[in-house]
């Protein structure tokens, strides 16, 4: 069994590339995590 993990911001925008990767690499299970910046990172602020 082949397993792959991926942190991704928008799976919808990359669905074609994701499927191609899974087929090419013979991936059985794809675990994904939505990579989301912390609110502080989004605003560009820094914590003291």
N, C-alpha and C positions, 0 to 999 in steps of 0.2 A: 504494500500500500504506500502510495506517495502522498505526502502532505505538504502544503505550502501555506505560508501566512503572508498577509499584506496589510500595511497601514495605508489607507486611501482616503482622500477627501471627497471625491465624487465618483462612486462606482458607475453611475449612469453615463458619465462622460467617457469612461474607460472600459465599458462592457465588452466591446469588440476586441480590444487588446487583451483583456482579461481572459476571455474565452479562447482566443488564439494561443495565449501562453499555456493555459491548462491543457489544451489539446496537444500542443507541441511537446510539452514536458510530461505528458501522461499523468497529470495530477488527478488523484482520486478525491481528495478533500481540500477545499480552499477555505481557510479561516481568515476572515477580514475584520479589521477594526477601523472604525471611522476615526481618522486622525483629525483632531480638532484643537486649535490653539486655545490656550487659557484666555479668559477675557482680558487680562493684563497684556498679553502678547498681541492680541488683536488690535488693541488701541495704540500699541507702541509705547505704553507707559512702562515705567520701571518701578518695582517695589523698593522702598528704602531699606 
